[in-house]
Amino acid sequence: MDQQLALVTGVTGYIGGRLVPELLAAGFRVRAMARNPRRLRDRDWHNDVEVVEADAGDAEQLRAAMDGVDVAYYLIHSLGTGRRFEARDRHNALTFGTAAREAGVRRIVYLGGLYPEGEELSPHLDSRREVGEILLASGVPVTVLRAAVILGSGSASFEMLRHLTDRLPVMVTPRWLSTRIQPIAVRDVLHYLVGSASMPADVSRGFDIGGPDILTYQGMMQRYAKVARLNHRRIVMLPVLTPSLSSHWVGLVTPVPSSIARPLVDSLVHEVVCKEHDIAKYVPDPELGLIGFDQAVELALKRVRDLDVTTSWASASTPGAPSDPLPGDPDWSGGSLYVDERESVVPASPEQLWRVIEGIGGGNGWYSWRLGWWARGVLDRLFGGPGLRRGRRNPHDLSVGDPLDWWRVEEIEEFKLLRLRAEMRLPGLAWLELIVDDDGSGNTVFRQRALFHPHGLPGHLYWWAIKPFHGVVFGGMQRNIAHATRAGRPL
């Protein structure tokens, strides 16, 4: 019997990136779909899958991506993408469902959100409900899995819970902390996703999935504190904190920006408890049973401690982040492009310089004006950007597609080039290149380029407003990276 071919969308995101190896282990052939396939280059499973470039809203690209596919996983949503996200979700779901029907796909599997019946839902939760209904009406058998809070290292929900509890021993909190929630471990979500591919053809419906524990968010925080060996948290609930205020508060305290925290908080306003467990009729629960809250937290914290967080909420691009080609491509000819370029000879080997460059960001910082970087990070978070709190996935290694504070790794040539693309809120597009070179005489040269393509008059004004600080920021970075290389350690 031929292996089934599974198309996985959202592979640069949290769930999609973890689902691919699970499907491979279960014996599926996998086709990974991404708008920017280059970002998958450093994944462990890259050479074991077929990679296709396609956008979920492009019918022609989807038809090519679905050719010969047995089961298609729809793991795309517009969490935190700003205005008109409902229209984008609706268009993508309609296009995807139509393409799947025309390609003869046997089943679609969609991971949506758990929601209560008969209530006015938040815009994001309502959009996820609508996406499920659109796919169910596509003419293709569909499995819609509805989950509430997903517990796993790197998930936005878990990172929000972890950082709130770790950082705030005393909290004044909104009323939604008393809402009942049925969280589920990410391992169990993946179990149901893989199993859903083999459902009978006459089954096309939604299923609630959740773990064995039903808790309030306040209860989750206290249970997390106990598992993490923290003191009991003092929590005072106030009715005046609206979801909007709460999301800004979460955005300031945790790495999760308010643009993503807002839909998460909105969903927590509703009681999200499973109404049925019919999924077990078609996908039996794991042999050892569903993972409880405490064990899920222990497993997630172990991955964090072991630096084994394979994907995170930040794996996916920040909403609104640029995706244009690097300046220098032919399409850029004639456009405005500002460049700040510096270079210096470093009395060290290229390998020593590269070790410092590859360790930049996160806990090591940016080797210049710490107060300035901190203030710019705070300002970015106030405007809905990622700021500096995303940090690094791993303190030692970088891969293409990794988030790095408010940057994302766009290109790596080992011992030669690290190119970062800015995802902060800017009136334009920005890149930072850190280059290891030589002067032809055997000396190591450190070259540094900051590039900015302005959008309209605000972009030009922004560049000239910050230009006086370039000597401190970029000049300081040039000097301090060279110093750290000579010293043989990060600053």
N, C-alpha and C positions, 0 to 999 in steps of 0.2 A: 504493500500500500504506500502510495506517495505521501511524503510529509505535507501537512497543511501549511499554506503560506499565510502568514499573519502580517498585515500592514499596521504599523504602530505610528501614530501621530504624536506630537508633543514630546518627541524623544529628547529634546534639550531641557525639558522640564523635570519636575520632581518625580512624578509617578512614571512617566514614560521612560525615563532613563533607567529606572529600576525594573520596569516590566520586561524590557528586552532580554536581559540575561535569564529571567525566569522562564520566558517562552522558549528560549534556546535549550534550557535544561529540560523542559517538558517535551522536546522533540520537534518543535515547530521550525520551519524556515521563516526568517524574519526579514521584512523589508522596512527599513527605517526612513520615515519621511520628515524632511526638515526644510525650512526656507533657506537656511544657510548650512549646507552639509559640512562645510569646513569645520564647524564647531564640534563635529562628532569625531574628528580625526584622532583624538587622543583617548577616546573611550576604549576600555579593555576589550569590548566586544566588536569593535569597528570592523575588523577583518573577517568576522563570522557572519555578517549580515550584508544585505544589499541596501545601499543608501541611494535614495532618490531625492531630488530637489523639487519641491512643490509647495504651493500655498493652498490652505484649505478653502480659500474663497475663489480659486481659479479653476473653473470647470475643466478646461483642457488639460492642465497639469494633473488634476486629480484623476482623470480618465486614464492617463498613462501610468500613474502611480498604482492604480487599482487593477491593472491588467493581470489576470490570473490569480487574484487574491481570494482566499477562502473566508477569512475573518478580518474585519477592519476595526481597529481600536480608535475611538474618537476621544482623545484626551486633551482637547483644546478648549480653553475658555478665556474670557477677556477680563480676568480679575484685575481690577485697578487700572484699566486702560483709558479711563476718562469718559468724556461725553460720547454719546452714540455707540456705546459698547453693546447695547441691546440689539441695535440694527446690525452690527458686525456679527454678533453671535447668531442672530437669526439667518443672515445671509450665508454664513459658513455652514451652518447645519443643513440648510436647504440644499446648498450646492453639494455637500458631502453625501447626503442621502440620495440625491438624484444620481450622482456619479456611481455610487455603490450599486444601485439598482441596475443601471445601464451596463455595468461591468459584470453583473452576475455574482456579486459578492454574496456568500451564503449567510453571513451574520455580521451585524455591527454590535460592538460592545462599547457602552458609554458610561463613564464615571461622573455622576452628577452629585447634587447636594441633597441631604435629607431635609425635609420641610414638613410643617404641620398642615393638615387640610383645613380649609375654611377660614384661613387668616390672610390678611393683607401682607404679602411678603415684601421683603426688601428688594430693591431693583435687581441686585445681583443674584439673589436666591431665586427670584421669579424668572430671571433669564435662564438660569440653569434648568428650572422646571420646564420652561418653554422649549429649550433645546431637546430635552428628552422626548417631549411630545412630537416635535417635528421629525425626529429620527424614527419614532414609532410609526409615524404616518408615511414613511418613505417607500413602503412596499417591500422592504427587506426585513427579515426577522431581526429583532433588536433586543439586547439585554441592557437595561438601564439599572445601574447599581447606584443607590442613593446612600451616601455616607455623611456623617457629621464631622466631628473633629478627628483628624487622622494623626495618630501618635507615631512618630518616627524621627530619627535624627535628621534634621534639616528641613522638616515640613514647616510651613509658615505657622500653622496652628501650634505645633510643639515649640518652635522657637519663641513665639509670643508668650506662651505659658512659662517656658523656662526662664526667660529673661525678666519677666515681671516678678516671678517668685524669687529668683536669685538676687535681684537688685533692690527689692523693696520689702524690708522686714515689717514695715508699717505702711498700710495703704488706705487711702480714701478712694472708694471705688463706686462705680455705677450699679444700678439695680440688676443689670443683666448677669451679675455674678451669682444670683440666686436661681437662675434658669436651669432646668434639668437638661442634661446632655448625655448621649450615649456614644462615647468615643470608641474608636477602633484602631488596632495596631496596623501599621502599614504592611506588615507581613501577611496579615489576614486579608487586607484589601487586595494584595497581589495574588493571593490564593484564589479569591473569588474571580478576579479578572481572568486569570489563566483558565480556570474551570469553566467559565461562561462561554468559552469558544466552542465547547462540545455539547451545548444544549440542543435538545430536539428541535427540528425545524418548525414545529407547530407552536413553540413557546416564543412569544414576543410580548414582553411586559417589563415593568419596573419591579425592583426588589429593594427593600430596606436592608442595609447591612450595618451591624454594630457589634461591639465587643460585649463581654458579659457584665460589665459594670455600668450603672446609671448614676451619674453624679451631677452636682451643681458645679459651675466653674469655680466657685469658692472652694468646694470640696476637692476639686482637682488640684488647686493650688496647694492646699494643705497636705494632700496625699503626695504631691510632687516633693514638697519640702521635706516630708518624712523620708521618702526614698533617697533624696539627695543629701540627707543628713544635715538639714538646715533647722534652725529654730522654728517653732510654731509662728506663723505669720499673723499679725494683728490686722484685721480687716474691718473697716467701717464703711458701710454702704450709704451713699447719698442719692436721693432721687433726682437731683438737678443736673447730673452729668448725662448729657444727651449722647447718642451714638457718635455724632460728629466730634464733640469734644473728647469723647473717649478715644476715638481713633487717633486724634492728634496727641493725646497723652501716651497712648501705646507707641506711636511713631517716635516720640522723644525718648522713651525709656528702653525700647527694644530695637533690634536691627531692622524690624519689619516697618517699612515706610507707611505713612498714613494712607496713601493711595491703595495699599493692599490691606492694611489693618481695618479700613472702614468697612469693606464688604464682609470681612471676617467678624467684626463686631456686630454688624447688622444681622448676620445669621444667628449670632448668639442671643439676640433679643428674643428669638423664638425658641420654644421648647422643641428640641430635636431628639426624639426618642423613637426607636423602631416600632412600627405598628404590626409587623409580621416578620416571620423568619422563613418565608417560603423558599428562599434561595437554597436551603438545605435539601430540598426535594431533588434538585438538579445538580448542585455542587455540594457534596458532603462537607461538613466542617472539617478542619484539619484533624488529623489522627489524634493529636495530643490535646485537642480542644482549642477554643478561641483564647487569645492572649488577654489576660486581665490588665487593668490600668497600671498597677504597680510593676508588673513584669515588663510591660511595654516601655515604661519610663526607664527601668533599669537597662534594658537593651539599647535604648536610644542614647542614654548617658555613656554607656560603655563605648559605643561607636564614636561619640564626641571625644572621649578621653583617648581612644586609640587612634584618633585622626583618620577614621575610616568612614567618613560621611561621603558616600559616593555621589549623591545628588542632593540638592537643597532647593528651597523656594527661590533662591537667587540664581539657580542654574538657568532658568528662563530669562530672557532679556527683560530689562526694566521697561515697563510700558512707556512708549514715546521715545525710546532710545533710538539713535540714528542707525541706519543700515545702509547708508550710501557707500560707494567705493572710496578707497583711500585717495586723498588728493595726489595728483600725479597721473591718474588714469586719463585717457584721452577725453572722456566726457567732462573732465573738469576744466579743460582749456577755455580760457576766457573768463572764468569765475574768479572771485576774490579769494585769496588765500594768504593768511598771515603766518609767518614762520619765525620762531625764536630758535636759533641754532647755536650750539656751543660745543666745544671739544677741548680736551686736555690730554696730555700724555700722562699715563699712570705707570709708575715703576713697579709693575707686578705682571704676572702672567695673565693671558686672556681668561684662563680658567678661574683664577682668583677674582678677577673683576666680574666675571659672569655669576659667580656664587653670590656676590653681594646684590647684583642686579636682580637675579631670580628671587631673592629673598625680600624684595621691596614691598612696602605696604603692610597692612595688618598690624601685628604687634611691633614690627621693626620701624614702622612709620615711613615717611617720605624724605628723610635726610635733609630737611630744610624747614625753617620757620614753623615750628609746631603749632604755635598759637594761630598763625594765619590759616594753616590747613584745618585746624579744629573749627575756627570761626566760619570758614567757607563750608565745612561739612554741616554745621548746625543750620546755616542759612539754606543750604540745599534741602535739608530735611523739612524745614518750615514750609518750603514750596513743593513738597511732595516727592523729592528726589531721594536716592538711597543714602546720601551722606557717606560718612566713613565707617558706619557700623556693620556693613556686610563683611568686612575683614577679608580673610583668605580662606579658601577651602582647606588648604594644607599649608603649614608654615614653612615647608621646605621646597615643595615642587609646585610648578604652575603648568596648566594645560590650556590649549586653545578653548575659549568659551568660558573659562573660569571668571567669576566675579572677583574683583580686587578693589575693595572699598567702593568708590564711585566710578571706577573704571571696569572694563571687561577686556580680557586678553583676546586680542584679535589675531596675533601671529607670534609664533616663537620659532626662531632658528637657533638651536642650542649653540651656546658660546659665541653667538653673533648678534641676534636681534630679539628684543622684546617690544612688541607694538601693542599699545593700550588704546582703547576707544572710550571716550568719556560718556557716561550715562547720567551725569548730573544735569540739573535743569540749566540750560544755556540757550542764548539766542543764536545758536549756530551749532556746528559740528566740530569736535575737538579730538585730537589724537596726541599721544606722547610716545616717542620712540627712544629707546635706550639701546645703543649700538656699541658693540665691541669691534674694534678695527685695528689696523696697524699702519704705521707711517712709511712702510717700505724698507725701513732700516732695522726692523726687529723690535721696535718699541710698541707697546700696547697703547692704543688711543681709545679714549672713551668719548663717544659722540652722543649728543642729546638733541632731539628735535621736538619742539612743541608746535603743533599745527592747528590752525583755527580757520574754519570757513564760516563767515558771518551770514546770518539770515537777516537781510534788510538793514535799515538804519540802526535798530537796537543792537544788532550784532557788531557793527562797526564801532558804535559808542562803547560797547562792553570791552572790546579789545583795547581801545585807547585808554579806557579808564583803569584797566588793570596793568597796562604796560609798565608804569613806573615801579611796580612791585616785582617785575620779572627778574631783576638782578638779585633780589632777596630770595625769591622762590626757586627759580631755575638755576641761578648762579650758585646759590647755597647748595642745591641738590648736586650740582656738578662737583663742587669742592668736597662735600661731605661723603659722597659715594667714593671718590678717589681716596679720601682719608681712611674710610672704613676698609677699602681694599688693601691699602698699605699696612693697616693694623692687623689685617687678617681676620676681621670679625665685623658683624653689623654694629652700627652705633647703638 
